[in-house]
Each structure stands twice: as structure tokens, then as C-alpha cells.
């Protein structure tokens, strides 16, 4: 399957801080910026429809005329974040269902 091309992404939450680990790299997120929220939602759901993204970020219905550009910009930032982690941009694909995240994801248990 497509996901076998990629290593596992490990997501660790500690208090409000989030760490993502891919192979030997780690990035930390506050989870406050729209692109960070989108990234976390994408990792959790693996498939993210545009309408769900807008509802989650802005608590309103999706308006294609206005929102396609908003989501495209935020997803560009998501891809840049993933690249910093060493994940190729090809790991996020767009199809009729929305954005799909191909690598396997492991949500680690929260530690205090």
C-alpha cells in the first residue's frame, strides 16, 4: 500500500505542547496556529474534507468561492511543516474526498 513507502509519524502530547517525530527528527507545535490545527486534525483523521477543515478552524459552513484559497494556503504551510520533519510533500495527496495523509500515524499516550 501507499503508506508502506513512509515511516511512522509519532504524535506526542504533553500538557498543551505537541511533538511530532519522524525517523530521527522532531518538531514541536503549540497547536494554536490554523496550519497546526489542520495538521493535527489531518494526522488524527488521515482524510480531511475542505468543509470539515473550515468548520473546525472557523466554526462556520464551507464557502468554496472564498475558502478554497484559504485552505490551499494553510495546507501549503502544513506541507512545509511536514518537510521540516523530513516527510516528503508527496505524503499529502488531494482527491475528491479531500486531503489524505499517507504515512502511518501513531498517537502516543499522553504523559504528565
Secondary structure per residue as TSV (DSSP state, phi and psi in degrees):
chain	resnum	aa	ss	phi	psi
A	1	X	-	360.0	166.3
A	2	X	G	-58.8	-35.6
A	3	X	G	-69.5	-17.9
A	4	X	G	-69.7	-15.3
A	5	X	G	-72.4	-16.6
A	6	X	S	-117.6	151.3
A	7	X	-	-77.8	169.3
A	8	X	-	-76.7	141.1
A	9	X	E	-97.6	125.3
A	10	X	E	-103.7	129.3
A	11	X	E	-110.8	121.2
A	12	X	E	-119.8	128.0
A	13	X	E	-111.4	131.2
A	14	X	E	-135.5	115.4
A	15	X	T	54.3	-120.9
A	16	X	T	-99.2	-3.3
A	17	X	E	-88.3	144.1
A	18	X	E	-123.2	132.7
A	19	X	E	-118.0	137.5
A	20	X	E	-114.8	132.7
A	21	X	E	-122.6	132.2
A	22	X	E	-137.0	118.5
A	23	X	T	52.1	-117.4
A	24	X	T	-106.2	16.3
A	25	X	E	-112.2	148.5
A	26	X	E	-131.7	137.3
A	27	X	E	-123.8	150.7
A	28	X	E	-113.0	142.2
A	29	X	E	-125.8	149.9
A	30	X	-	-88.8	-22.5
A	31	X	S	78.3	15.7
A	32	X	-	-98.2	-36.7
A	33	X	S	-71.7	148.2
A	34	X	H	-53.5	-41.9
A	35	X	H	-67.6	-31.9
A	36	X	H	-69.6	-40.1
A	37	X	H	-64.0	-42.1
A	38	X	H	-63.2	-43.1
A	39	X	H	-60.3	-45.9
A	40	X	H	-63.7	-40.3
A	41	X	H	-65.3	-41.6
A	42	X	H	-62.9	-42.0
A	43	X	H	-65.8	-37.2
A	44	X	H	-72.7	-46.1
A	45	X	H	-91.1	-25.1
A	46	X	S	73.2	-26.7
A	47	X	E	-131.4	130.1
A	48	X	E	-130.1	111.2
A	49	X	-	-77.1	148.7
A	50	X	H	-57.6	-43.1
A	51	X	H	-61.0	-40.8
A	52	X	H	-66.3	-38.6
A	53	X	H	-62.0	-46.7
A	54	X	H	-66.1	-42.4
A	55	X	H	-60.8	-43.3
A	56	X	H	-67.5	-43.4
A	57	X	H	-78.1	-43.0
A	58	X	H	-120.0	1.3
A	59	X	S	52.9	47.5
A	60	X	S	-151.9	165.2
A	61	X	-	-67.7	155.8
A	62	X	-	-75.4	133.4
A	63	X	-	-125.1	103.5
A	64	X	H	-56.7	-37.9
A	65	X	H	-58.5	-41.2
A	66	X	H	-95.5	-40.3
A	67	X	H	-83.0	-23.3
A	68	X	H	-56.9	-43.4
A	69	X	H	-68.0	-40.4
A	70	X	H	-59.2	-49.2
A	71	X	H	-67.8	-40.7
A	72	X	H	-58.1	-44.0
A	73	X	H	-63.7	-46.7
A	74	X	H	-65.6	-38.9
A	75	X	H	-69.1	-29.1
A	76	X	H	-62.5	-41.5
A	77	X	H	-67.6	-37.9
A	78	X	H	-59.8	-46.8
A	79	X	H	-61.6	-38.6
A	80	X	H	-64.6	-41.0
A	81	X	H	-59.6	-46.1
A	82	X	H	-64.0	-37.2
A	83	X	H	-62.6	-39.0
A	84	X	H	-59.9	-29.7
A	85	X	T	-83.4	-7.9
A	86	X	T	94.0	9.7
A	87	X	-	-92.5	123.9
A	88	X	-	-64.1	152.0
A	89	X	G	-62.3	-22.2
A	90	X	G	-68.1	-8.6
A	91	X	G	-72.8	-16.7
A	92	X	E	-114.5	117.1
A	93	X	E	-114.7	152.4
A	94	X	E	-114.5	128.0
A	95	X	E	-137.7	-168.2
A	96	X	T	-65.8	-20.5
A	97	X	T	-82.0	-20.5
A	98	X	E	132.8	-150.3
A	99	X	E	-89.7	134.1
A	100	X	E	-119.3	136.7
A	101	X	E	-103.4	116.9
A	102	X	-	-81.2	-39.6
A	103	X	S	-63.4	151.1
A	104	X	-	-65.9	145.7
A	105	X	E	-123.0	134.9
A	106	X	E	-119.3	114.3
A	107	X	E	-86.1	111.4
A	108	X	-	-76.7	152.7
A	109	X	-	-64.3	143.2
A	110	X	-	-69.6	134.9
A	111	X	-	-115.4	148.5
A	112	X	-	-110.6	360.0
